[in-house]
C-alpha cells in the first residue's frame, strides 16, 4: 500500500475519494500549511473474539509431526544463538 499527501482544502473537496483510496490503496496524509495534521488509513481487519478463534482453529492447517519437530528445533537453535535484547 502507498501513502499520498494532500492539503486540507483538497481533502475536504475530495473526502469520498480519500475514503475510497483508503479502502483500496492506502493512506492519505492531510497537511495544513505544509505540515501533516491528519492521517486517513485503512481500517484493517476487525479483531476476533476468543469464541471466534475457537471456532476457526480446527479448520486451520496444522503442522505434521515432522514439521512441528523441525520448527521446535529451529526455535531452540535461535534461542541459543541470538543475542539477548538490551534496553537502550
Gaussian input, Z-matrix of N, CA and C with variables (Angstrom, degrees):
# hf/3-21g

backbone

0 1
 N
 C     1     B1
 C     2     B2     1     A1
 N     3     B3     2     A2     1     D1
 C     4     B4     3     A3     2     D2
 C     5     B5     4     A4     3     D3
 N     6     B6     5     A5     4     D4
 C     7     B7     6     A6     5     D5
 C     8     B8     7     A7     6     D6
 N     9     B9     8     A8     7     D7
 C    10    B10     9     A9     8     D8
 C    11    B11    10    A10     9     D9
 N    12    B12    11    A11    10    D10
 C    13    B13    12    A12    11    D11
 C    14    B14    13    A13    12    D12
 N    15    B15    14    A14    13    D13
 C    16    B16    15    A15    14    D14
 C    17    B17    16    A16    15    D15
 N    18    B18    17    A17    16    D16
 C    19    B19    18    A18    17    D17
 C    20    B20    19    A19    18    D18
 N    21    B21    20    A20    19    D19
 C    22    B22    21    A21    20    D20
 C    23    B23    22    A22    21    D21
 N    24    B24    23    A23    22    D22
 C    25    B25    24    A24    23    D23
 C    26    B26    25    A25    24    D24
 N    27    B27    26    A26    25    D25
 C    28    B28    27    A27    26    D26
 C    29    B29    28    A28    27    D27
 N    30    B30    29    A29    28    D28
 C    31    B31    30    A30    29    D29
 C    32    B32    31    A31    30    D30
 N    33    B33    32    A32    31    D31
 C    34    B34    33    A33    32    D32
 C    35    B35    34    A34    33    D33
 N    36    B36    35    A35    34    D34
 C    37    B37    36    A36    35    D35
 C    38    B38    37    A37    36    D36
 N    39    B39    38    A38    37    D37
 C    40    B40    39    A39    38    D38
 C    41    B41    40    A40    39    D39
 N    42    B42    41    A41    40    D40
 C    43    B43    42    A42    41    D41
 C    44    B44    43    A43    42    D42
 N    45    B45    44    A44    43    D43
 C    46    B46    45    A45    44    D44
 C    47    B47    46    A46    45    D45
 N    48    B48    47    A47    46    D46
 C    49    B49    48    A48    47    D47
 C    50    B50    49    A49    48    D48
 N    51    B51    50    A50    49    D49
 C    52    B52    51    A51    50    D50
 C    53    B53    52    A52    51    D51
 N    54    B54    53    A53    52    D52
 C    55    B55    54    A54    53    D53
 C    56    B56    55    A55    54    D54
 N    57    B57    56    A56    55    D55
 C    58    B58    57    A57    56    D56
 C    59    B59    58    A58    57    D57
 N    60    B60    59    A59    58    D58
 C    61    B61    60    A60    59    D59
 C    62    B62    61    A61    60    D60
 N    63    B63    62    A62    61    D61
 C    64    B64    63    A63    62    D62
 C    65    B65    64    A64    63    D63
 N    66    B66    65    A65    64    D64
 C    67    B67    66    A66    65    D65
 C    68    B68    67    A67    66    D66
 N    69    B69    68    A68    67    D67
 C    70    B70    69    A69    68    D68
 C    71    B71    70    A70    69    D69
 N    72    B72    71    A71    70    D70
 C    73    B73    72    A72    71    D71
 C    74    B74    73    A73    72    D72
 N    75    B75    74    A74    73    D73
 C    76    B76    75    A75    74    D74
 C    77    B77    76    A76    75    D75
 N    78    B78    77    A77    76    D76
 C    79    B79    78    A78    77    D77
 C    80    B80    79    A79    78    D78
 N    81    B81    80    A80    79    D79
 C    82    B82    81    A81    80    D80
 C    83    B83    82    A82    81    D81
 N    84    B84    83    A83    82    D82
 C    85    B85    84    A84    83    D83
 C    86    B86    85    A85    84    D84
 N    87    B87    86    A86    85    D85
 C    88    B88    87    A87    86    D86
 C    89    B89    88    A88    87    D87
 N    90    B90    89    A89    88    D88
 C    91    B91    90    A90    89    D89
 C    92    B92    91    A91    90    D90
 N    93    B93    92    A92    91    D91
 C    94    B94    93    A93    92    D92
 C    95    B95    94    A94    93    D93
 N    96    B96    95    A95    94    D94
 C    97    B97    96    A96    95    D95
 C    98    B98    97    A97    96    D96
 N    99    B99    98    A98    97    D97
 C   100   B100    99    A99    98    D98
 C   101   B101   100   A100    99    D99
 N   102   B102   101   A101   100   D100
 C   103   B103   102   A102   101   D101
 C   104   B104   103   A103   102   D102
 N   105   B105   104   A104   103   D103
 C   106   B106   105   A105   104   D104
 C   107   B107   106   A106   105   D105
 N   108   B108   107   A107   106   D106
 C   109   B109   108   A108   107   D107
 C   110   B110   109   A109   108   D108
 N   111   B111   110   A110   109   D109
 C   112   B112   111   A111   110   D110
 C   113   B113   112   A112   111   D111
 N   114   B114   113   A113   112   D112
 C   115   B115   114   A114   113   D113
 C   116   B116   115   A115   114   D114
 N   117   B117   116   A116   115   D115
 C   118   B118   117   A117   116   D116
 C   119   B119   118   A118   117   D117
 N   120   B120   119   A119   118   D118
 C   121   B121   120   A120   119   D119
 C   122   B122   121   A121   120   D120
 N   123   B123   122   A122   121   D121
 C   124   B124   123   A123   122   D122
 C   125   B125   124   A124   123   D123
 N   126   B126   125   A125   124   D124
 C   127   B127   126   A126   125   D125
 C   128   B128   127   A127   126   D126
 N   129   B129   128   A128   127   D127
 C   130   B130   129   A129   128   D128
 C   131   B131   130   A130   129   D129
 N   132   B132   131   A131   130   D130
 C   133   B133   132   A132   131   D131
 C   134   B134   133   A133   132   D132
 N   135   B135   134   A134   133   D133
 C   136   B136   135   A135   134   D134
 C   137   B137   136   A136   135   D135
 N   138   B138   137   A137   136   D136
 C   139   B139   138   A138   137   D137
 C   140   B140   139   A139   138   D138
 N   141   B141   140   A140   139   D139
 C   142   B142   141   A141   140   D140
 C   143   B143   142   A142   141   D141
 N   144   B144   143   A143   142   D142
 C   145   B145   144   A144   143   D143
 C   146   B146   145   A145   144   D144
 N   147   B147   146   A146   145   D145
 C   148   B148   147   A147   146   D146
 C   149   B149   148   A148   147   D147
 N   150   B150   149   A149   148   D148
 C   151   B151   150   A150   149   D149
 C   152   B152   151   A151   150   D150
 N   153   B153   152   A152   151   D151
 C   154   B154   153   A153   152   D152
 C   155   B155   154   A154   153   D153
 N   156   B156   155   A155   154   D154
 C   157   B157   156   A156   155   D155
 C   158   B158   157   A157   156   D156
 N   159   B159   158   A158   157   D157
 C   160   B160   159   A159   158   D158
 C   161   B161   160   A160   159   D159
 N   162   B162   161   A161   160   D160
 C   163   B163   162   A162   161   D161
 C   164   B164   163   A163   162   D162
 N   165   B165   164   A164   163   D163
 C   166   B166   165   A165   164   D164
 C   167   B167   166   A166   165   D165
 N   168   B168   167   A167   166   D166
 C   169   B169   168   A168   167   D167
 C   170   B170   169   A169   168   D168
 N   171   B171   170   A170   169   D169
 C   172   B172   171   A171   170   D170
 C   173   B173   172   A172   171   D171
 N   174   B174   173   A173   172   D172
 C   175   B175   174   A174   173   D173
 C   176   B176   175   A175   174   D174
 N   177   B177   176   A176   175   D175
 C   178   B178   177   A177   176   D176
 C   179   B179   178   A178   177   D177
 N   180   B180   179   A179   178   D178
 C   181   B181   180   A180   179   D179
 C   182   B182   181   A181   180   D180
 N   183   B183   182   A182   181   D181
 C   184   B184   183   A183   182   D182
 C   185   B185   184   A184   183   D183
 N   186   B186   185   A185   184   D184
 C   187   B187   186   A186   185   D185
 C   188   B188   187   A187   186   D186
 N   189   B189   188   A188   187   D187
 C   190   B190   189   A189   188   D188
 C   191   B191   190   A190   189   D189
 N   192   B192   191   A191   190   D190
 C   193   B193   192   A192   191   D191
 C   194   B194   193   A193   192   D192
 N   195   B195   194   A194   193   D193
 C   196   B196   195   A195   194   D194
 C   197   B197   196   A196   195   D195
 N   198   B198   197   A197   196   D196
 C   199   B199   198   A198   197   D197
 C   200   B200   199   A199   198   D198
 N   201   B201   200   A200   199   D199
 C   202   B202   201   A201   200   D200
 C   203   B203   202   A202   201   D201
 N   204   B204   203   A203   202   D202
 C   205   B205   204   A204   203   D203
 C   206   B206   205   A205   204   D204
 N   207   B207   206   A206   205   D205
 C   208   B208   207   A207   206   D206
 C   209   B209   208   A208   207   D207
 N   210   B210   209   A209   208   D208
 C   211   B211   210   A210   209   D209
 C   212   B212   211   A211   210   D210
 N   213   B213   212   A212   211   D211
 C   214   B214   213   A213   212   D212
 C   215   B215   214   A214   213   D213
 N   216   B216   215   A215   214   D214
 C   217   B217   216   A216   215   D215
 C   218   B218   217   A217   216   D216
 N   219   B219   218   A218   217   D217
 C   220   B220   219   A219   218   D218
 C   221   B221   220   A220   219   D219
 N   222   B222   221   A221   220   D220
 C   223   B223   222   A222   221   D221
 C   224   B224   223   A223   222   D222
 N   225   B225   224   A224   223   D223
 C   226   B226   225   A225   224   D224
 C   227   B227   226   A226   225   D225
 N   228   B228   227   A227   226   D226
 C   229   B229   228   A228   227   D227
 C   230   B230   229   A229   228   D228
 N   231   B231   230   A230   229   D229
 C   232   B232   231   A231   230   D230
 C   233   B233   232   A232   231   D231
 N   234   B234   233   A233   232   D232
 C   235   B235   234   A234   233   D233
 C   236   B236   235   A235   234   D234
 N   237   B237   236   A236   235   D235
 C   238   B238   237   A237   236   D236
 C   239   B239   238   A238   237   D237
 N   240   B240   239   A239   238   D238
 C   241   B241   240   A240   239   D239
 C   242   B242   241   A241   240   D240
 N   243   B243   242   A242   241   D241
 C   244   B244   243   A243   242   D242
 C   245   B245   244   A244   243   D243
 N   246   B246   245   A245   244   D244
 C   247   B247   246   A246   245   D245
 C   248   B248   247   A247   246   D246
 N   249   B249   248   A248   247   D247
 C   250   B250   249   A249   248   D248
 C   251   B251   250   A250   249   D249
 N   252   B252   251   A251   250   D250
 C   253   B253   252   A252   251   D251
 C   254   B254   253   A253   252   D252
 N   255   B255   254   A254   253   D253
 C   256   B256   255   A255   254   D254
 C   257   B257   256   A256   255   D255
 N   258   B258   257   A257   256   D256
 C   259   B259   258   A258   257   D257
 C   260   B260   259   A259   258   D258
 N   261   B261   260   A260   259   D259
 C   262   B262   261   A261   260   D260
 C   263   B263   262   A262   261   D261

   B1=1.4509
   B2=1.5193
   B3=1.3070
   B4=1.4571
   B5=1.5220
   B6=1.3157
   B7=1.4553
   B8=1.5205
   B9=1.3322
   B10=1.4576
   B11=1.5234
   B12=1.3105
   B13=1.4673
   B14=1.5181
   B15=1.3475
   B16=1.4669
   B17=1.5156
   B18=1.3246
   B19=1.4633
   B20=1.5236
   B21=1.3316
   B22=1.4587
   B23=1.5249
   B24=1.3159
   B25=1.4654
   B26=1.5217
   B27=1.3214
   B28=1.4646
   B29=1.5316
   B30=1.3317
   B31=1.4639
   B32=1.5270
   B33=1.3326
   B34=1.4619
   B35=1.5255
   B36=1.3157
   B37=1.4667
   B38=1.5284
   B39=1.3233
   B40=1.4705
   B41=1.5236
   B42=1.3307
   B43=1.4596
   B44=1.5259
   B45=1.3147
   B46=1.4700
   B47=1.5212
   B48=1.3201
   B49=1.4684
   B50=1.5287
   B51=1.3392
   B52=1.4649
   B53=1.5260
   B54=1.3246
   B55=1.4672
   B56=1.5236
   B57=1.2936
   B58=1.4712
   B59=1.5295
   B60=1.3159
   B61=1.4593
   B62=1.5266
   B63=1.3267
   B64=1.4655
   B65=1.5229
   B66=1.3057
   B67=1.4618
   B68=1.5286
   B69=1.3242
   B70=1.4648
   B71=1.5255
   B72=1.3251
   B73=1.4613
   B74=1.5205
   B75=1.3086
   B76=1.4592
   B77=1.5087
   B78=1.2944
   B79=1.4572
   B80=1.5281
   B81=1.3424
   B82=1.4581
   B83=1.5227
   B84=1.3209
   B85=1.4588
   B86=1.5219
   B87=1.3252
   B88=1.4627
   B89=1.5278
   B90=1.3321
   B91=1.4648
   B92=1.5210
   B93=1.3225
   B94=1.4594
   B95=1.5205
   B96=1.3125
   B97=1.4688
   B98=1.5253
   B99=1.3320
   B100=1.4560
   B101=1.5179
   B102=1.3341
   B103=1.4634
   B104=1.5269
   B105=1.3396
   B106=1.4648
   B107=1.5296
   B108=1.3356
   B109=1.4683
   B110=1.5224
   B111=1.3308
   B112=1.4643
   B113=1.5191
   B114=1.3202
   B115=1.4603
   B116=1.5303
   B117=1.3184
   B118=1.4644
   B119=1.5182
   B120=1.3308
   B121=1.4682
   B122=1.5212
   B123=1.3392
   B124=1.4603
   B125=1.5247
   B126=1.3187
   B127=1.4628
   B128=1.5194
   B129=1.3148
   B130=1.4617
   B131=1.5179
   B132=1.2933
   B133=1.4616
   B134=1.5274
   B135=1.3171
   B136=1.4522
   B137=1.5237
   B138=1.3301
   B139=1.4601
   B140=1.5254
   B141=1.3108
   B142=1.4661
   B143=1.5234
   B144=1.3192
   B145=1.4620
   B146=1.5242
   B147=1.3118
   B148=1.4645
   B149=1.5137
   B150=1.3106
   B151=1.4668
   B152=1.5328
   B153=1.3387
   B154=1.4672
   B155=1.5246
   B156=1.3310
   B157=1.4643
   B158=1.5233
   B159=1.3276
   B160=1.4689
   B161=1.5277
   B162=1.3207
   B163=1.4669
   B164=1.5269
   B165=1.3200
   B166=1.4628
   B167=1.5269
   B168=1.3264
   B169=1.4640
   B170=1.5273
   B171=1.3372
   B172=1.4713
   B173=1.5297
   B174=1.3257
   B175=1.4644
   B176=1.5307
   B177=1.3252
   B178=1.4620
   B179=1.5218
   B180=1.3393
   B181=1.4679
   B182=1.5252
   B183=1.3194
   B184=1.4584
   B185=1.5207
   B186=1.3198
   B187=1.4572
   B188=1.5212
   B189=1.3087
   B190=1.4648
   B191=1.5261
   B192=1.3319
   B193=1.4662
   B194=1.5337
   B195=1.3267
   B196=1.4644
   B197=1.5313
   B198=1.3365
   B199=1.4620
   B200=1.5291
   B201=1.3293
   B202=1.4621
   B203=1.5240
   B204=1.3249
   B205=1.4624
   B206=1.5313
   B207=1.3229
   B208=1.4591
   B209=1.5295
   B210=1.3212
   B211=1.4622
   B212=1.5264
   B213=1.3239
   B214=1.4624
   B215=1.5297
   B216=1.3312
   B217=1.4650
   B218=1.5276
   B219=1.3274
   B220=1.4695
   B221=1.5314
   B222=1.3195
   B223=1.4681
   B224=1.5298
   B225=1.3330
   B226=1.4667
   B227=1.5246
   B228=1.3218
   B229=1.4656
   B230=1.5235
   B231=1.3109
   B232=1.4669
   B233=1.5240
   B234=1.3248
   B235=1.4681
   B236=1.5275
   B237=1.3102
   B238=1.4677
   B239=1.5257
   B240=1.3220
   B241=1.4642
   B242=1.5244
   B243=1.3160
   B244=1.4652
   B245=1.5233
   B246=1.3094
   B247=1.4549
   B248=1.5218
   B249=1.3216
   B250=1.4675
   B251=1.5296
   B252=1.3298
   B253=1.4637
   B254=1.5206
   B255=1.3112
   B256=1.4577
   B257=1.5178
   B258=1.3352
   B259=1.4623
   B260=1.5158
   B261=1.3217
   B262=1.4783
   B263=1.5121
   A1=109.10
   A2=114.78
   A3=119.42
   A4=110.89
   A5=114.76
   A6=121.46
   A7=108.95
   A8=115.94
   A9=122.80
   A10=108.18
   A11=116.14
   A12=121.23
   A13=108.78
   A14=115.77
   A15=119.55
   A16=109.77
   A17=115.19
   A18=120.80
   A19=110.07
   A20=115.27
   A21=120.47
   A22=111.11
   A23=117.30
   A24=121.08
   A25=110.60
   A26=116.13
   A27=120.21
   A28=110.60
   A29=116.77
   A30=120.47
   A31=110.75
   A32=116.61
   A33=120.17
   A34=111.12
   A35=116.94
   A36=121.29
   A37=112.61
   A38=116.70
   A39=121.29
   A40=113.08
   A41=117.12
   A42=119.92
   A43=112.59
   A44=117.46
   A45=120.61
   A46=112.07
   A47=116.05
   A48=120.33
   A49=111.17
   A50=116.57
   A51=119.90
   A52=110.26
   A53=116.40
   A54=120.03
   A55=109.69
   A56=117.37
   A57=121.22
   A58=110.27
   A59=116.69
   A60=120.85
   A61=110.87
   A62=116.84
   A63=120.18
   A64=110.22
   A65=115.53
   A66=121.22
   A67=111.71
   A68=117.16
   A69=120.85
   A70=115.56
   A71=117.50
   A72=118.84
   A73=115.92
   A74=119.19
   A75=117.30
   A76=114.28
   A77=114.84
   A78=124.95
   A79=112.23
   A80=114.97
   A81=121.26
   A82=107.80
   A83=116.37
   A84=122.00
   A85=107.01
   A86=116.13
   A87=121.76
   A88=107.69
   A89=115.15
   A90=119.91
   A91=111.18
   A92=114.21
   A93=121.41
   A94=106.34
   A95=116.32
   A96=122.28
   A97=110.93
   A98=115.27
   A99=121.11
   A100=116.02
   A101=117.68
   A102=120.66
   A103=110.28
   A104=117.74
   A105=120.44
   A106=110.56
   A107=115.82
   A108=120.73
   A109=112.52
   A110=117.13
   A111=120.25
   A112=109.32
   A113=114.44
   A114=121.09
   A115=106.57
   A116=116.49
   A117=121.79
   A118=106.50
   A119=115.24
   A120=121.12
   A121=110.49
   A122=117.37
   A123=119.93
   A124=109.97
   A125=116.39
   A126=120.76
   A127=111.83
   A128=117.86
   A129=120.36
   A130=111.35
   A131=114.67
   A132=120.64
   A133=109.89
   A134=115.46
   A135=120.53
   A136=109.55
   A137=117.81
   A138=119.70
   A139=111.20
   A140=115.63
   A141=121.94
   A142=109.74
   A143=115.87
   A144=120.72
   A145=108.85
   A146=116.36
   A147=120.77
   A148=111.65
   A149=116.73
   A150=121.06
   A151=110.50
   A152=116.61
   A153=120.22
   A154=111.10
   A155=116.71
   A156=119.87
   A157=111.13
   A158=116.74
   A159=120.49
   A160=110.92
   A161=117.52
   A162=120.88
   A163=111.48
   A164=116.89
   A165=121.67
   A166=111.86
   A167=117.64
   A168=122.86
   A169=114.38
   A170=119.51
   A171=118.57
   A172=113.63
   A173=117.31
   A174=121.09
   A175=112.58
   A176=117.15
   A177=120.97
   A178=110.69
   A179=116.99
   A180=118.80
   A181=110.01
   A182=115.65
   A183=121.36
   A184=109.55
   A185=116.02
   A186=120.97
   A187=110.45
   A188=115.06
   A189=119.33
   A190=107.18
   A191=118.50
   A192=119.64
   A193=112.25
   A194=117.24
   A195=120.40
   A196=111.00
   A197=116.31
   A198=120.32
   A199=110.66
   A200=116.20
   A201=120.41
   A202=110.65
   A203=117.10
   A204=121.34
   A205=110.62
   A206=116.72
   A207=121.37
   A208=111.02
   A209=116.15
   A210=121.03
   A211=110.21
   A212=116.99
   A213=121.16
   A214=110.68
   A215=116.93
   A216=120.64
   A217=110.56
   A218=117.02
   A219=120.86
   A220=110.91
   A221=117.08
   A222=121.69
   A223=109.78
   A224=116.43
   A225=120.61
   A226=110.95
   A227=116.98
   A228=120.94
   A229=110.57
   A230=116.53
   A231=120.53
   A232=110.65
   A233=117.41
   A234=120.40
   A235=111.67
   A236=116.80
   A237=120.53
   A238=112.11
   A239=116.85
   A240=119.60
   A241=115.42
   A242=118.07
   A243=119.49
   A244=110.65
   A245=115.67
   A246=120.76
   A247=109.76
   A248=117.66
   A249=119.69
   A250=110.20
   A251=115.56
   A252=120.44
   A253=109.45
   A254=116.06
   A255=121.54
   A256=108.07
   A257=116.82
   A258=120.24
   A259=110.21
   A260=116.41
   A261=119.17
   A262=111.54
   D1=152.53
   D2=-176.12
   D3=-115.57
   D4=171.56
   D5=179.96
   D6=-123.70
   D7=134.78
   D8=178.65
   D9=-120.74
   D10=150.29
   D11=177.38
   D12=-118.13
   D13=138.98
   D14=174.18
   D15=-150.69
   D16=157.12
   D17=-178.81
   D18=-70.60
   D19=159.35
   D20=178.58
   D21=-61.38
   D22=-38.33
   D23=179.10
   D24=-62.18
   D25=-48.66
   D26=179.26
   D27=-64.67
   D28=-37.83
   D29=179.17
   D30=-63.34
   D31=-40.85
   D32=179.12
   D33=-62.59
   D34=-37.74
   D35=-179.61
   D36=-75.51
   D37=-22.00
   D38=-173.91
   D39=-123.04
   D40=31.55
   D41=-173.43
   D42=-57.35
   D43=-43.03
   D44=178.86
   D45=-58.98
   D46=-40.97
   D47=178.71
   D48=-66.48
   D49=-36.89
   D50=179.32
   D51=-65.17
   D52=-42.02
   D53=178.64
   D54=-63.37
   D55=-44.33
   D56=178.40
   D57=-62.12
   D58=-40.54
   D59=178.00
   D60=-61.99
   D61=-43.35
   D62=178.25
   D63=-60.88
   D64=-40.11
   D65=-179.37
   D66=-64.68
   D67=-39.09
   D68=-172.66
   D69=-104.84
   D70=-33.27
   D71=-166.85
   D72=-124.87
   D73=-33.85
   D74=-178.12
   D75=150.70
   D76=-154.44
   D77=-168.70
   D78=-90.20
   D79=145.49
   D80=171.16
   D81=-121.29
   D82=126.50
   D83=175.49
   D84=-96.81
   D85=127.29
   D86=-179.71
   D87=-100.25
   D88=130.90
   D89=-178.14
   D90=-116.46
   D91=154.00
   D92=172.03
   D93=-134.66
   D94=124.83
   D95=-176.49
   D96=54.20
   D97=37.84
   D98=175.86
   D99=81.25
   D100=-1.94
   D101=-178.77
   D102=-110.78
   D103=138.20
   D104=178.69
   D105=-63.57
   D106=132.00
   D107=178.38
   D108=-122.76
   D109=-18.30
   D110=-179.53
   D111=-156.58
   D112=158.26
   D113=178.18
   D114=-135.44
   D115=124.30
   D116=177.28
   D117=-105.02
   D118=116.76
   D119=-172.29
   D120=-122.43
   D121=157.64
   D122=174.34
   D123=-60.32
   D124=144.83
   D125=-178.19
   D126=-67.73
   D127=-32.02
   D128=-178.46
   D129=80.37
   D130=178.75
   D131=-178.60
   D132=-72.53
   D133=144.68
   D134=176.95
   D135=-77.00
   D136=140.64
   D137=179.75
   D138=-65.16
   D139=150.20
   D140=179.45
   D141=-94.52
   D142=147.96
   D143=174.06
   D144=-81.25
   D145=165.39
   D146=176.50
   D147=-58.63
   D148=-39.77
   D149=179.26
   D150=-63.01
   D151=-43.51
   D152=178.77
   D153=-63.73
   D154=-41.68
   D155=178.09
   D156=-63.16
   D157=-40.02
   D158=178.88
   D159=-62.96
   D160=-34.57
   D161=178.22
   D162=-72.91
   D163=-35.15
   D164=-177.39
   D165=-77.50
   D166=-36.58
   D167=-171.37
   D168=-48.93
   D169=-49.13
   D170=-177.75
   D171=-63.94
   D172=-21.62
   D173=-177.31
   D174=-86.69
   D175=-12.48
   D176=-177.81
   D177=-79.60
   D178=150.71
   D179=176.74
   D180=-67.38
   D181=145.39
   D182=179.41
   D183=-119.36
   D184=157.33
   D185=177.84
   D186=-71.51
   D187=144.59
   D188=171.68
   D189=-71.19
   D190=164.00
   D191=177.23
   D192=-55.41
   D193=-38.63
   D194=179.55
   D195=-66.83
   D196=-42.60
   D197=178.92
   D198=-64.49
   D199=-41.08
   D200=179.54
   D201=-63.40
   D202=-41.46
   D203=178.91
   D204=-64.10
   D205=-43.56
   D206=178.64
   D207=-63.87
   D208=-41.45
   D209=178.90
   D210=-63.30
   D211=-45.04
   D212=178.93
   D213=-61.11
   D214=-39.57
   D215=178.13
   D216=-64.88
   D217=-40.79
   D218=177.78
   D219=-61.74
   D220=-42.17
   D221=178.98
   D222=-63.04
   D223=-45.89
   D224=-179.97
   D225=-60.90
   D226=-42.48
   D227=178.46
   D228=-62.83
   D229=-44.82
   D230=179.83
   D231=-61.39
   D232=-42.19
   D233=-179.82
   D234=-63.99
   D235=-34.03
   D236=179.85
   D237=-75.74
   D238=-34.48
   D239=-169.93
   D240=-101.57
   D241=-22.59
   D242=-178.62
   D243=-77.91
   D244=145.63
   D245=177.59
   D246=-74.18
   D247=146.83
   D248=177.87
   D249=-68.18
   D250=152.28
   D251=176.89
   D252=-70.94
   D253=140.81
   D254=178.91
   D255=-121.07
   D256=128.91
   D257=177.13
   D258=-70.83
   D259=140.96
   D260=179.50
   D261=-70.49

